[in-house]
Amino acid sequence: MNNTTEQDQTLAAIDLGSNSFHMIVARVNHGEMRPIERFGERVQLAAEMKSGRLAPEAIARGLACLARFRQVIDKLHPDLVRVVGTNALRAAKNAPAFIKPAEALLGCPVEVISGREEARLVYLGVAHTLADDDDSRLVVDIGGGSTEFVIGQRFESRLRESLHMGCVTYRDRFFPQGKISPKRFARAYQAAYQEVLRIRKAYQRQGWDNAVGSSGTMRSVELVVALKGWTDEGISADSLASLRKLLLSHGHFDELTDLPGLSERRRGVIVPGVAILSGIFDALGIEHMHTSPGALREGVVYEMMGRLEHEDVRERTVSALMRRAEVDQQNAEQVEAMAMLLFDAAAADWQLSEADRDLARWAARLHEVGLSIAHTQFHKHGQYLIEHSDLPGFSRQMQRVLALLVRSHRQRFPVEDFAGFDEQQTLHLRRLCALMRLATLFKYVTPVEGEPLFSTRVAGPEIALYFDTGWLARHPLTSDALKSEQRVLKKIGFQLWLNGA
C-alpha cells in the first residue's frame, strides 16, 4: 500500500463478469474520480458450463487474464484493490476452483456478490455519469450470465432485481455453434420476455422518467444502429426492430462482418444480446433507451470512495436490518462496546484487521436479530436471516461470515458450519467467534456498573481475563456463564483463564 493521504488515493476495481473481465484504475483527489487505466478482455467464464460447473478452459482463460491484470497492479501500486465476481461465480458449483487460485494470483480476496448487490453497484456507476437531477431512472445492464434492472433517483437505487438471462448463457442455450435462424431467435426472445414478466408489475408500478442501458452489449447496439442511420441518439424501439431484421438476414455469427461498428469480440454475443434487449423493450413498454459508459467496475470504485469518506452503505444496511427486526438497541450497543474492548486486546497477537473489526461490530449489533422470529434458537434464526437477506454493500462471503459469527455466539459451537474454509481461515473465524461469545456474556452487568472491571491478555490460544477481587463472586450469573464458556472454548482450541475467581 502507498502512504498517500485520503485526498490522493489510487483505487483499482476488477469486475469478473460472465462474458468479460474488466479492470479500472482510478486516482481520487478532492472527492473526484479520474480513471488512469482501463483494461478489458473477453474471457467468457460462463461459456460451455456443464452441470453447473465452469469449464477448465474457461478457468484457464480467466486466470491468464488476471495474470495480466496483476502486472498492472504491480506497476501502479493502487492503495486499495477490490475484486467482485458476478453471475458465473454465483452459479458455478466449482467456483472455488477459480476463486482460490485467483486470490493467490491477485493477492486480495474475490468477493462474489449477489444479483441485487450487482444491480446496486451498476446503478452507482451509471448514476455518476448522468445529470444530477430529480428524474427517476430505469437502468438495465445485460451481462454474460444475468441482466440487472434498477430504478433509482440520483445516487440512490430504490428497486433492484437480477434476472437469469445473459448474452453468453443465451448464446449457448439458443444459438449453439453460432447458427442464426428466425426460430432460434424467437425462442431466445420469448424466454427473455417471459423472464421480464416476473418483474414487470412491480417496475411499472414504481415507474421511471427515462431508461438507461449499461454494458458493452448496449453500447454495441447503439453504435450499430447509429452508423446505420436508424437513430440519432441512444436505442429506439424502431431501430432495435431494424437491427433484429438485419441480424436475421444472416445464417451464422461469422457472417456478421458487414455490421458497421461491431467489433470482432462482440460478434459472438450481439444476436442473443439483441434478443434479450428486444424482450426487455416489449415487456416493459420501452420506446427509447439512452446508454451510459458507467458500469459495475465504476460503481465499485465509487463504493470504495464512499468507504474512504466514512459513508459506508454497509452501516446503513445493518441499521436498517436492526430496525426491521426491532433489535434492542441498548443490548446491541452493550455487546458492541464489549466486543471492541476484547477485540483491541486480541488484535495484535491474533493479527486482526480493520475489516475484522467491522465484522465484529456488525455481528455484535445483529446478534439478537433472530429474536424477530422466535426466542428459541434465535441465534440460528439470525444466521438464516443474515445469510439469505439482500444486504446492500455485502458480498456473499461476507454475509456468510457475519451469519456464522451470529450463529456461533451462544450454545454449542457449530463446527460443521465451518466446512469449506481452509485451516487458516477457520482459525481466524474461530478467534472472532470466541470474542463474540465472551462479549455477549457481560450484557447483564453493563447497564448497572458500566464496563466490567477486568483486563484482558491474549497470547495464541490463551485468553486471560483479570477481575478485581470479589467481582465474580458478586456476579454469580456471569461467573457461571464464564465457567461454562471455558468448556466450550476448550473444545475448539482455546484456553480461557479467569483470574480473581
Residue pairs with C-beta under 8 A, 6 or more apart in sequence:
1 77
1 79
1 80
2 10
2 77
2 78
2 79
4 10
4 79
6 308
6 309
7 29
7 30
8 27
8 28
8 29
9 27
9 28
9 29
9 79
9 80
9 308
10 25
10 26
10 27
10 28
10 36
10 76
10 77
10 78
10 79
11 25
11 26
11 27
11 28
11 33
11 78
11 79
11 80
11 81
11 82
11 301
11 304
11 305
12 23
12 24
12 25
12 26
12 72
12 73
12 76
12 78
12 80
12 81
12 82
13 23
13 24
13 26
13 81
13 82
13 83
13 84
13 297
13 298
13 300
13 301
13 304
14 21
14 22
14 23
14 66
14 69
14 81
14 82
14 83
14 84
14 106
14 297
15 21
15 22
15 23
15 84
15 86
15 295
15 296
15 297
15 300
16 45
16 62
16 83
16 84
16 85
16 86
16 88
16 89
16 102
16 110
17 43
17 45
17 86
17 88
17 143
17 144
17 145
17 296
18 44
18 45
18 46
18 86
18 87
18 88
18 143
18 144
18 145
18 146
18 166
18 168
18 169
19 42
19 43
19 44
19 45
19 46
19 143
19 144
19 145
19 166
19 167
19 168
19 216
19 269
20 40
20 41
20 42
20 43
20 44
20 144
20 216
21 40
21 41
21 43
21 45
21 62
21 65
21 66
21 69
22 38
22 39
22 40
22 295
22 296
22 297
23 37
23 38
23 39
23 40
23 69
23 72
23 297
24 35
24 37
24 38
24 39
24 297
24 298
24 301
25 35
25 36
25 37
25 38
25 72
25 76
25 78
26 33
26 34
26 35
26 36
26 301
27 33
27 34
27 36
28 34
28 305
28 308
31 305
31 309
33 128
33 298
33 301
33 302
33 305
36 76
37 72
37 76
39 68
39 69
39 72
40 216
41 65
41 68
42 265
43 58
43 61
43 62
43 65
44 58
44 61
44 144
44 168
45 54
45 58
45 59
45 61
45 62
45 88
45 89
45 98
45 144
46 54
46 58
46 87
46 88
46 91
46 144
46 145
46 166
46 168
46 169
46 172
47 55
47 58
47 168
47 172
48 55
48 57
48 58
48 172
49 55
49 58
49 88
49 91
49 92
49 169
49 172
51 93
52 91
52 92
52 93
53 92
53 93
53 94
54 88
54 92
54 94
54 95
54 97
54 98
59 97
59 98
62 98
62 102
63 98
63 101
63 102
63 105
66 102
66 105
66 106
67 105
69 106
70 105
70 106
70 107
73 81
73 106
73 107
80 304
80 308
81 106
81 108
82 108
82 111
82 300
82 303
82 304
83 102
83 106
83 108
83 109
83 110
83 111
84 110
84 111
84 112
84 113
84 118
84 121
84 296
84 300
84 395
85 95
85 99
85 110
85 111
85 112
85 113
86 112
86 113
86 118
86 143
86 145
86 146
86 296
87 115
87 118
87 143
87 144
87 145
87 146
87 162
87 164
87 166
88 144
88 145
89 95
89 98
89 99
89 110
89 112
90 112
90 113
90 114
90 115
90 396
91 145
92 98
95 112
96 420
99 110
99 112
102 110
103 109
103 110
109 397
111 395
111 396
111 397
111 398
112 395
112 396
112 397
113 121
113 395
113 396
114 162
114 390
114 396
115 146
115 148
115 161
115 162
115 163
116 160
116 161
116 162
116 390
116 392
117 390
117 391
117 392
117 393
117 394
117 395
118 146
118 148
118 162
118 296
119 141
119 148
119 149
119 150
119 157
119 160
119 161
119 162
120 150
120 157
120 160
120 299
120 392
121 296
121 299
121 300
121 303
122 139
122 141
122 148
122 150
122 214
122 294
122 295
122 296
122 299
123 139
123 150
123 152
123 157
123 160
123 299
124 155
124 157
124 298
124 299
124 302
124 303
125 214
125 294
125 295
125 296
125 297
125 298
125 299
125 300
125 301
125 302
126 137
126 139
126 141
126 212
126 214
126 292
126 294
126 295
126 298
126 299
127 137
127 139
127 152
127 154
127 155
127 294
128 155
128 294
128 298
128 302
129 292
129 293
129 294
129 298
130 137
130 212
130 292
130 294
132 154
133 154
134 153
134 154
135 153
135 209
135 210
136 151
136 152
136 153
136 206
136 207
136 208
136 209
137 151
137 152
137 153
137 208
137 209
137 210
137 211
137 212
138 149
138 150
138 151
138 203
138 208
138 210
138 211
138 212
138 284
138 286
139 148
139 149
139 150
139 151
139 152
139 211
139 212
139 213
139 214
139 292
140 147
140 148
140 149
140 211
140 212
140 213
140 214
140 218
140 280
140 289
141 147
141 148
141 213
141 214
141 215
141 218
141 295
141 296
142 166
142 167
142 213
142 215
142 217
142 218
142 273
142 276
142 277
143 166
143 167
143 215
144 166
144 167
144 168
144 169
144 269
145 164
145 166
145 168
145 169
146 162
146 163
146 164
146 165
146 166
147 162
147 163
147 165
147 166
147 276
147 280
148 160
148 161
148 162
148 163
149 159
149 160
149 161
149 162
149 163
149 199
149 203
150 157
150 159
150 160
150 161
151 157
151 158
151 159
151 203
151 206
151 207
151 208
152 158
152 159
158 206
159 202
159 203
159 206
160 390
161 199
161 203
163 195
163 196
163 198
163 199
164 195
165 191
165 192
165 195
165 276
166 276
167 217
167 269
167 270
167 272
167 273
167 276
168 269
168 272
170 188
170 191
170 192
170 272
170 275
170 276
171 178
171 268
171 269
171 271
171 272
173 188
173 191
174 184
174 185
174 187
174 188
174 191
174 272
174 275
175 184
175 188
175 253
175 271
175 272
178 252
178 253
178 254
178 268
179 251
179 252
180 247
180 248
180 250
180 251
180 252
180 253
180 271
181 248
181 251
182 248
185 244
185 247
185 248
185 271
185 275
188 272
188 275
188 276
189 275
189 278
189 279
190 279
191 279
192 275
192 276
192 278
192 279
192 280
192 283
193 279
193 282
193 283
194 279
195 279
196 279
196 280
196 283
196 284
197 283
200 283
200 284
203 284
204 284
204 285
210 290
211 286
211 288
211 289
211 290
212 289
212 290
212 291
212 292
213 219
213 221
213 222
213 234
213 235
213 277
213 289
213 290
213 291
213 292
214 291
214 292
214 294
214 295
215 295
216 266
217 266
217 269
217 270
217 273
217 277
218 235
218 277
218 289
218 291
219 291
219 293
220 261
220 262
220 263
220 266
220 270
220 273
221 235
221 240
221 243
221 270
221 273
221 274
221 277
222 231
222 234
222 235
222 291
223 260
223 261
223 262
224 243
224 259
224 260
224 261
224 262
224 270
225 231
225 235
225 236
225 239
225 240
225 242
225 243
226 232
226 233
226 261
227 260
227 261
228 239
228 242
228 243
228 246
228 260
230 236
230 238
230 239
230 242
230 243
231 238
231 239
233 290
234 288
234 289
234 290
234 291
235 277
235 288
235 289
235 291
236 287
236 288
237 281
237 286
237 287
237 288
240 274
240 277
240 278
240 281
241 278
243 274
244 274
244 278
246 259
247 256
247 270
247 271
247 274
250 256
253 267
253 268
253 271
254 267
256 262
256 267
256 270
256 271
257 267
259 270
262 270
280 286
281 287
281 289
303 313
303 393
306 312
306 313
312 393
313 392
313 393
314 358
314 362
314 391
314 392
314 393
314 394
316 392
316 393
317 391
317 392
317 393
317 394
318 362
318 365
318 366
321 366
321 369
321 385
321 386
321 389
321 391
322 329
322 332
322 365
322 366
322 369
324 372
325 369
325 370
325 371
325 372
325 385
326 372
327 365
327 366
327 368
327 369
327 371
327 372
328 368
330 447
331 368
331 443
332 364
332 365
332 366
332 367
332 368
333 365
334 442
334 443
334 446
334 447
335 364
335 365
335 367
335 439
335 440
335 442
335 443
336 361
336 364
336 365
336 439
337 446
337 451
338 364
338 438
338 439
338 440
338 442
338 443
338 446
338 451
338 452
339 360
339 361
339 363
339 364
339 435
339 436
339 439
340 357
340 360
340 361
341 451
341 456
342 435
342 438
342 439
342 456
343 352
343 356
343 357
343 360
343 435
345 455
345 456
345 457
345 458
346 352
346 431
346 435
346 456
346 458
346 463
347 356
347 357
349 458
349 459
349 460
350 428
350 431
350 458
352 431
352 432
356 428
356 432
359 398
359 401
359 402
359 405
359 432
360 405
360 432
360 435
360 436
362 402
363 402
363 405
363 406
363 409
363 432
363 436
364 436
364 439
366 382
366 386
366 402
366 406
367 379
367 382
367 406
367 409
367 436
367 440
368 378
368 382
369 381
369 382
369 385
369 386
369 406
370 377
370 378
370 379
370 380
370 381
370 382
370 383
370 384
370 385
370 406
371 378
371 381
371 382
372 381
372 385
373 381
373 385
374 381
379 406
379 407
379 408
379 409
379 410
379 411
380 407
382 403
382 406
382 407
383 403
383 404
383 406
383 407
383 417
384 403
386 399
386 402
386 403
386 406
387 399
387 400
387 403
389 399
391 399
394 402
401 429
404 414
404 417
404 418
404 429
404 433
405 429
405 432
405 433
405 436
407 414
407 417
408 414
408 417
408 433
408 436
408 437
409 433
409 436
409 437
409 440
410 437
410 440
412 488
413 433
413 488
413 491
413 492
415 492
418 426
418 429
418 430
421 429
427 493
430 492
430 493
430 494
433 492
434 463
434 489
434 492
434 494
437 485
437 488
437 489
438 463
438 465
438 485
438 496
441 478
441 481
441 482
441 485
442 452
442 478
444 477
444 478
445 452
445 475
445 478
446 452
452 467
452 471
452 478
453 467
453 468
453 471
454 465
454 466
454 467
454 468
454 471
454 500
455 465
455 466
456 463
456 464
456 465
456 466
457 463
457 464
457 466
458 464
461 493
461 494
461 495
462 494
462 495
462 497
463 489
463 494
463 495
463 496
463 497
464 496
464 497
464 499
465 482
465 496
465 497
465 498
465 499
466 499
466 500
467 498
467 499
467 500
467 501
468 500
469 500
470 500
471 500
472 478
472 479
472 482
472 498
472 500
472 501
473 479
473 501
479 501
482 496
482 498
483 498
485 496
486 496
486 498
489 495
489 496
490 496
